């Protein structure tokens, strides 16, 4: 268990939100490793929660270099008593593991107390995706209000938003992009002639991916509406018609709910489900797993293999429904 603070580590603040090493780690995640806003948010919540738990149970803030595996075993048991699902437990310990790797790199600890800690096995949930026959309706949904008969024509801002969102959704589905990746695309990242994109993924890793003609056509319509030629470093998808900053993922998430309803789909689906749809539809049509892994920017093949289970499950369902001796 922890004791007094180590001399080479700043004393932890009684407030978990102000822990200096947590803040430095989150800053490195965001600025140095290009983690998504969702990863930074979730890791912050996980580390703040552990800090608060330790403060409450031990009567003092955690002294990170002096914590032992027993401390984290106790924390794991406390999460189990709360009947948390396995995925939230893994998320919390992923944040803690990453934090200790950071402290090791900074020379502030000499051991990783949770490196080999056993966690409950993750539930294997199949990713949700949009069926092929519903994709077109979803991708066309942002343009519906612009084409509707109405006494009041859409404003310039409404047209810009509709054209932008239609192109942005096309890009996510066409190239299997994360919403953070598509929102941070710059004009120079889009090679129209070669029909490919330069993507800045997780951990500042770059990859080159193809993009389809419908997506490029949607982007061209949007850019033509915006007016003059845009500089190379301008966002491909700005927040507004006259903005110099990129649209935020949170805004697209809000708009997507409306488009899903318009397309007759579950409004709880997220932009990431378009990425799932991209991978599932490719594998359904014979793409090899390694190629899909590269397109998605997955570091491990295991992350991509989940999509083969989706395709296999659909084949089993078709077999059960159609074969006379299934």
GIUR-V436627 format. One record per residue. N is the residue number from 1. RES is the residue in one small letter. SS is DSSP state (alpha for helix, beta for strand, coil for the rest). D_CENTER is the distance of its C-alpha to the mean C-alpha in Angstrom with 1 decimal. Layout:
# GIUR-V436627
((N RES SS D_CENTER) (N RES SS D_CENTER))
This chain:
# GIUR-V436627
((1 x coil 35.3) (2 x coil 34.9) (3 x coil 37.8) (4 x coil 38.4) (5 x coil 35.9) (6 x coil 36.1) (7 x coil 37.8) (8 x coil 35.3) (9 x coil 32.3) (10 x coil 32.2) (11 x coil 33.2) (12 x coil 30.4) (13 x coil 30.6) (14 x coil 31.5) (15 x coil 28.6) (16 x alpha 25.3) (17 x alpha 23.4) (18 x alpha 25.7) (19 x coil 25.7) (20 x alpha 26.1) (21 x alpha 24.5) (22 x alpha 21.3) (23 x alpha 21.1) (24 x alpha 21.8) (25 x alpha 19.1) (26 x alpha 16.4) (27 x alpha 17.9) (28 x alpha 17.7) (29 x alpha 14.0) (30 x alpha 13.4) (31 x alpha 16.3) (32 x alpha 17.2) (33 x coil 14.2) (34 x coil 11.8) (35 x coil 9.0) (36 x coil 6.4) (37 x alpha 8.3) (38 x alpha 6.6) (39 x alpha 7.5) (40 x alpha 10.7) (41 x alpha 11.4) (42 x alpha 11.1) (43 x alpha 13.1) (44 x alpha 15.5) (45 x alpha 16.3) (46 x alpha 16.8) (47 x alpha 19.2) (48 x alpha 20.9) (49 x alpha 21.5) (50 x alpha 23.1) (51 x alpha 25.1) (52 x alpha 26.5) (53 x alpha 27.3) (54 x alpha 29.2) (55 x alpha 31.0) (56 x alpha 32.0) (57 x alpha 33.2) (58 x alpha 34.8) (59 x coil 35.9) (60 x coil 34.4) (61 x coil 31.1) (62 x coil 29.7) (63 x coil 31.3) (64 x alpha 28.5) (65 x alpha 30.9) (66 x alpha 33.2) (67 x coil 30.9) (68 x coil 31.6) (69 x alpha 30.1) (70 x alpha 32.2) (71 x alpha 30.4) (72 x alpha 27.1) (73 x alpha 28.9) (74 x alpha 30.2) (75 x alpha 26.8) (76 x alpha 25.5) (77 x alpha 28.6) (78 x alpha 28.0) (79 x alpha 24.5) (80 x alpha 26.3) (81 x alpha 28.9) (82 x coil 26.3) (83 x coil 25.5) (84 x coil 21.8) (85 x coil 19.9) (86 x alpha 19.1) (87 x alpha 15.3) (88 x alpha 15.6) (89 x alpha 18.3) (90 x alpha 16.3) (91 x alpha 13.5) (92 x alpha 16.5) (93 x alpha 18.1) (94 x alpha 15.2) (95 x alpha 15.3) (96 x alpha 19.1) (97 x alpha 19.3) (98 x alpha 17.2) (99 x alpha 19.5) (100 x alpha 22.5) (101 x alpha 21.7) (102 x alpha 21.5) (103 x alpha 24.8) (104 x alpha 26.3) (105 x alpha 25.5) (106 x coil 27.1) (107 x coil 30.1) (108 x coil 29.9) (109 x coil 30.0) (110 x coil 31.8) (111 x coil 30.1) (112 x coil 26.9) (113 x coil 27.9) (114 x coil 25.1) (115 x coil 24.5) (116 x coil 26.3) (117 x coil 26.0) (118 x coil 25.8) (119 x coil 23.2) (120 x coil 23.4) (121 x coil 22.0) (122 x coil 18.7) (123 x coil 19.2) (124 x coil 18.4) (125 x coil 16.8) (126 x coil 16.6) (127 x coil 13.5) (128 x coil 14.5) (129 x coil 15.1) (130 x coil 17.3) (131 x coil 20.8) (132 x alpha 22.1) (133 x alpha 24.9) (134 x alpha 22.6) (135 x alpha 20.3) (136 x alpha 23.0) (137 x alpha 23.6) (138 x alpha 20.0) (139 x alpha 19.8) (140 x alpha 23.3) (141 x alpha 22.7) (142 x alpha 21.9) (143 x alpha 25.3) (144 x alpha 27.3) (145 x alpha 28.4) (146 x alpha 29.6) (147 x alpha 31.8) (148 x coil 33.1) (149 x coil 36.8) (150 x coil 37.2) (151 x coil 40.0) (152 x coil 37.5) (153 x coil 35.7) (154 x coil 32.1) (155 x coil 31.8) (156 x alpha 30.6) (157 x alpha 27.5) (158 x alpha 26.8) (159 x alpha 27.4) (160 x alpha 25.1) (161 x alpha 22.2) (162 x alpha 22.9) (163 x alpha 23.2) (164 x alpha 20.1) (165 x alpha 17.9) (166 x alpha 19.7) (167 x alpha 19.1) (168 x alpha 15.4) (169 x alpha 14.8) (170 x alpha 17.2) (171 x alpha 15.3) (172 x alpha 12.0) (173 x alpha 14.3) (174 x alpha 16.8) (175 x alpha 14.8) (176 x coil 11.7) (177 x coil 9.4) (178 x coil 5.7) (179 x alpha 6.6) (180 x alpha 6.7) (181 x alpha 8.8) (182 x alpha 11.0) (183 x alpha 11.6) (184 x coil 12.9) (185 x coil 15.1) (186 x beta 18.7) (187 x alpha 21.8) (188 x alpha 22.9) (189 x alpha 19.7) (190 x beta 21.0) (191 x beta 24.0) (192 x coil 25.6) (193 x coil 28.6) (194 x coil 26.9) (195 x coil 24.1) (196 x beta 21.3) (197 x beta 18.4) (198 x beta 17.6) (199 x beta 14.0) (200 x beta 12.9) (201 x coil 10.1) (202 x alpha 9.2) (203 x alpha 12.5) (204 x alpha 14.1) (205 x coil 14.6) (206 x beta 15.8) (207 x beta 16.3) (208 x beta 18.5) (209 x beta 17.6) (210 x beta 20.0) (211 x coil 19.7) (212 x coil 21.9) (213 x alpha 24.9) (214 x alpha 23.9) (215 x alpha 20.8) (216 x alpha 23.0) (217 x alpha 25.7) (218 x alpha 23.4) (219 x alpha 22.4) (220 x alpha 26.1) (221 x alpha 27.2) (222 x alpha 24.8) (223 x alpha 25.9) (224 x alpha 29.5) (225 x alpha 29.3) (226 x alpha 28.1) (227 x coil 31.3) (228 x coil 32.2) (229 x coil 30.5) (230 x coil 27.4) (231 x coil 27.4) (232 x coil 25.3) (233 x coil 23.2) (234 x coil 22.6) (235 x beta 19.2) (236 x coil 19.0) (237 x coil 17.8) (238 x beta 19.5) (239 x coil 19.3) (240 x coil 22.8) (241 x coil 25.5) (242 x coil 27.1) (243 x coil 24.2) (244 x coil 23.5) (245 x coil 20.0) (246 x beta 16.8) (247 x coil 15.5) (248 x coil 12.9) (249 x alpha 9.7) (250 x alpha 11.4) (251 x alpha 14.4) (252 x alpha 13.0) (253 x alpha 11.7) (254 x alpha 15.3) (255 x alpha 16.9) (256 x alpha 15.2) (257 x alpha 16.9) (258 x alpha 20.1) (259 x alpha 19.6) (260 x alpha 18.9) (261 x alpha 22.1) (262 x alpha 24.0) (263 x coil 23.1) (264 x coil 24.2) (265 x coil 20.8) (266 x coil 19.2) (267 x coil 17.9) (268 x coil 15.5) (269 x coil 13.3) (270 x coil 9.9) (271 x coil 8.8) (272 x alpha 6.8) (273 x alpha 10.4) (274 x alpha 11.7) (275 x alpha 9.9) (276 x alpha 11.5) (277 x alpha 14.6) (278 x alpha 14.8) (279 x alpha 15.0) (280 x alpha 17.3) (281 x alpha 19.5) (282 x alpha 20.0) (283 x alpha 21.0) (284 x alpha 23.2) (285 x coil 25.0) (286 x coil 25.8) (287 x coil 23.2) (288 x coil 23.3) (289 x alpha 20.6) (290 x alpha 20.7) (291 x alpha 20.2) (292 x alpha 17.2) (293 x alpha 15.8) (294 x alpha 16.6) (295 x alpha 15.2) (296 x alpha 11.7) (297 x coil 12.1) (298 x coil 12.2) (299 x coil 14.4) (300 x coil 16.1) (301 x alpha 17.6) (302 x alpha 17.2) (303 x alpha 13.5) (304 x alpha 14.7) (305 x alpha 17.8) (306 x alpha 16.3) (307 x alpha 16.6) (308 x alpha 20.3) (309 x alpha 20.8) (310 x alpha 19.7) (311 x alpha 22.2) (312 x alpha 24.8) (313 x alpha 24.7) (314 x alpha 25.3) (315 x alpha 28.2) (316 x alpha 29.6) (317 x alpha 29.6) (318 x alpha 31.3) (319 x alpha 33.8) (320 x alpha 34.6) (321 x alpha 35.1) (322 x alpha 37.2) (323 x coil 39.1) (324 x coil 42.6) (325 x coil 42.6) (326 x coil 39.0))
